[in-house]
Amino acid sequence: MGVEVFPGGRVVIQHFALKTLIQAAFHSGYWQIAGGEDWTQKELYTVEAKPSEADSARIRNLRFSIFTIEDPTLRKMLQALLIERFHLKIHRETRTGDVLLLERNNKEFRFAPPTIRVSEQAQRMYPENFSSIGYVNGKWSIFQTSMAQLAAFASDFVFHQPVLDRTGLTGQFEYRQPQPDLEPKYSGDLSASFTDYLRNAGLKLERSKGPVETLIIDHAEKPSAD
């Protein structure tokens, strides 16, 4: 399952439910999406879309992760496809609520620019436009990931509330946790482990107040086979 973006802007998404497609198309967290019938989070779909020549010329960013598309033109293309095929109607609601600010702390900053992938196998595993964050064998790792993407991951998969990038850092970074957690957890609340990972790498999370957006599914229909 997951997103792939190819040269020219062709997008292939495999085995996503409609709510996960909305997550990718509207650049939102899954936790931010409300409403919709039961099938919108259970039935899986595969999507393949290719931009027109005019849209392809406007694409500036081919970066992607398993659940995200970074280029706004590609996201608008996917939004239009979902609206057409699922007769999707949504609206946004924004309120002031609890947010987390991702900032530098006073420790050594350990994130580094991406390494050059020499072998063909490494290039297949980590193509230059693919960003990855994961927890394997008790260790957190990020590959070819921006601070904005790191904040979005923390929001979507760890804290389930907005995390705003306030580091002021640009570009892509990599960092693998040097020692595994003493008591690794692979499900449930991973916030303590992830917070320690950030702290030891030179980052911190500060609590604050800010905008909290929710996407409400007003209407959706299962697409026809045609």
VOGU-3710 file (C-alpha; in Angstrom, 3 decimals, decimal comma):
1> mgvevfpggr> 0,000/0,000/0,000  1,079/3,587/-0,383  1,751/6,550/-2,643  4,257/6,674/-5,509  5,052/9,720/-7,647  6,910/9,234/-10,921  8,728/11,642/-13,274  6,216/13,722/-15,185  3,811/13,648/-12,247  2,118/10,291/-12,696
11> vviqhfalkt> 0,671/9,224/-9,339  -0,081/5,648/-8,279  -1,812/4,965/-4,962  -2,476/1,382/-3,924  -4,903/-0,050/-1,361  -6,170/3,160/0,247  -9,603/3,651/1,760  -11,422/6,838/0,774  -10,512/8,555/4,054  -6,833/7,787/3,450
21> liqaafhsgy> -7,139/9,126/-0,110  -8,618/12,308/1,361  -5,683/12,452/3,779  -3,224/12,415/0,862  -5,231/14,698/-1,438  -5,974/17,409/1,111  -2,649/17,198/2,991  -4,392/16,543/6,288  -4,043/14,071/9,126  -6,300/11,046/9,235
31> wqiaggedwt> -7,382/12,141/12,713  -8,610/15,442/11,193  -11,200/13,748/8,934  -14,703/13,301/10,333  -18,000/12,015/8,972  -18,591/9,523/6,195  -20,192/6,098/6,205  -18,418/2,989/7,443  -17,247/1,952/3,959  -15,178/5,159/3,571
41> qkelytveak> -12,589/3,751/5,983  -12,831/0,041/5,099  -13,156/-0,486/1,331  -9,794/-0,192/-0,449  -9,080/1,412/-3,828  -6,188/1,752/-6,248  -5,754/5,053/-8,074  -3,583/5,879/-11,087  -3,628/9,435/-12,415  -1,547/11,278/-14,972
51> pseadsarir> -1,551/15,079/-15,289  -2,211/16,907/-18,515  0,760/18,495/-20,279  -0,269/21,904/-18,937  -0,502/20,614/-15,355  2,713/18,627/-15,713  4,584/21,821/-16,580  3,376/23,373/-13,306  4,614/20,528/-11,095  7,657/21,579/-9,083
61> nlrfsiftie> 7,982/18,938/-6,370  7,922/15,167/-6,900  8,592/14,353/-3,251  6,300/11,845/-1,593  6,012/9,482/1,350  3,749/6,494/1,915  0,815/8,778/2,804  1,732/12,208/1,408  2,106/14,117/-1,856  4,109/17,319/-1,505
71> dptlrkmlqa> 3,245/19,114/-4,762  0,035/21,216/-4,538  -0,728/20,749/-8,245  -0,706/16,967/-7,861  -2,873/17,227/-4,749  -5,424/19,387/-6,578  -5,472/16,810/-9,379  -6,217/14,068/-6,851  -8,848/16,218/-5,151  -10,638/16,711/-8,486
81> llierfhlki> -10,510/12,963/-9,148  -12,046/12,124/-5,763  -14,771/14,736/-6,246  -15,600/13,296/-9,674  -15,432/9,561/-8,937  -16,820/9,528/-5,386  -19,123/12,567/-5,776  -17,227/13,796/-2,749  -18,376/16,854/-0,854  -16,454/18,122/2,163
91> hretrtgdvl> -16,144/21,297/4,175  -13,584/22,588/6,655  -14,086/23,748/10,208  -11,347/25,549/12,148  -11,216/26,325/15,854  -8,534/27,381/18,299  -7,138/24,477/20,276  -4,036/22,745/21,612  -1,055/22,525/19,254  2,595/21,508/19,564
101> llernnkefr> 5,484/23,600/18,226  8,531/21,748/16,837  11,605/23,808/17,763  15,362/23,531/18,271  16,589/22,779/21,786  20,008/23,447/23,321  21,440/20,013/22,466  23,650/19,166/19,502  21,635/19,042/16,274  22,177/15,518/14,941
111> fapptirvse> 20,051/15,556/11,791  22,251/15,598/8,688  21,720/16,042/4,920  20,814/12,826/3,049  23,638/10,480/2,158  24,308/9,494/-1,449  22,834/6,068/-2,283  25,584/4,200/-4,128  24,153/0,739/-4,752  21,207/0,059/-7,058
121> qaqrmypenf> 19,393/-1,685/-4,207  19,705/1,380/-1,986  18,461/3,618/-4,798  15,411/1,372/-5,259  14,663/1,381/-1,534  15,141/5,140/-1,180  14,590/6,952/-4,493  15,703/10,555/-4,257  12,133/11,895/-4,077  10,921/9,437/-1,393
131> ssigyvngkw> 10,716/10,479/2,270  10,443/7,916/5,061  9,976/7,931/8,842  9,687/4,696/10,791  10,247/2,727/13,976  12,060/-0,573/13,409  13,854/-2,803/15,933  13,260/-0,280/18,698  14,829/2,609/16,768  13,354/5,693/15,116
141> sifqtsmaql> 14,787/6,673/11,724  14,087/9,379/9,187  15,357/9,383/5,603  15,281/12,285/3,134  12,709/14,108/5,262  12,086/17,834/5,802  11,261/19,367/9,146  7,759/20,131/7,838  7,302/16,456/6,949  8,635/15,432/10,364
151> aafasdfvfh> 6,107/17,738/12,034  3,289/16,336/9,865  4,287/12,755/10,754  4,338/13,616/14,458  0,888/15,172/14,098  -0,687/12,344/12,077  0,808/9,223/13,641  2,125/10,045/17,114  0,292/12,888/18,851  -2,959/13,173/16,833
161> qpvldrtglt> -3,004/16,936/17,175  -1,419/19,741/15,140  2,387/19,910/15,230  3,740/23,097/13,639  7,300/23,368/12,325  9,038/26,304/13,967  12,634/25,149/13,459  13,385/27,515/10,570  15,350/24,689/8,911  15,043/23,936/5,200
171> gqfeyrqpqp> 16,127/20,958/3,092  16,010/17,211/3,722  17,518/15,396/6,697  18,387/11,918/7,938  19,032/10,542/11,395  18,889/7,026/12,858  18,496/6,526/16,609  21,870/5,082/17,724  20,614/2,811/20,521  17,278/0,964/20,643
181> dlepkysgdl> 14,696/1,718/23,288  15,115/-0,454/26,378  11,470/-1,520/26,175  10,350/-1,067/22,551  6,639/-0,607/21,830  5,267/-1,123/18,344  1,669/-0,080/18,954  -0,316/2,151/21,229  1,113/5,383/22,625  4,603/5,994/21,180
191> sasftdylrn> 4,743/9,667/22,157  7,322/9,246/24,953  9,716/7,305/22,723  9,320/9,763/19,832  9,763/12,784/22,106  13,011/11,296/23,470  14,206/10,669/19,908  13,599/14,307/18,991  15,180/15,619/22,193  18,371/13,604/21,735
201> aglklerskg> 18,607/14,780/18,115  18,370/18,471/19,034  14,632/19,198/18,838  11,818/19,789/21,304  8,034/20,125/21,383  6,408/23,079/23,140  2,702/23,235/23,946  0,784/26,225/22,603  -2,576/27,354/21,205  -3,328/27,593/17,498
211> pvetliidha> -5,704/26,697/14,666  -7,077/23,139/14,642  -8,709/22,183/11,345  -11,224/19,387/10,740  -12,385/18,097/7,335  -16,025/17,014/7,402  -17,267/14,520/4,792  -20,733/15,770/3,848  -21,347/13,244/1,047  -19,569/10,368/-0,701
221> ekpsad> -20,720/7,577/-3,033  -18,984/4,349/-3,993  -17,508/4,745/-7,486  -18,844/2,736/-10,407  -16,672/0,103/-12,079  -16,515/2,186/-15,295
//
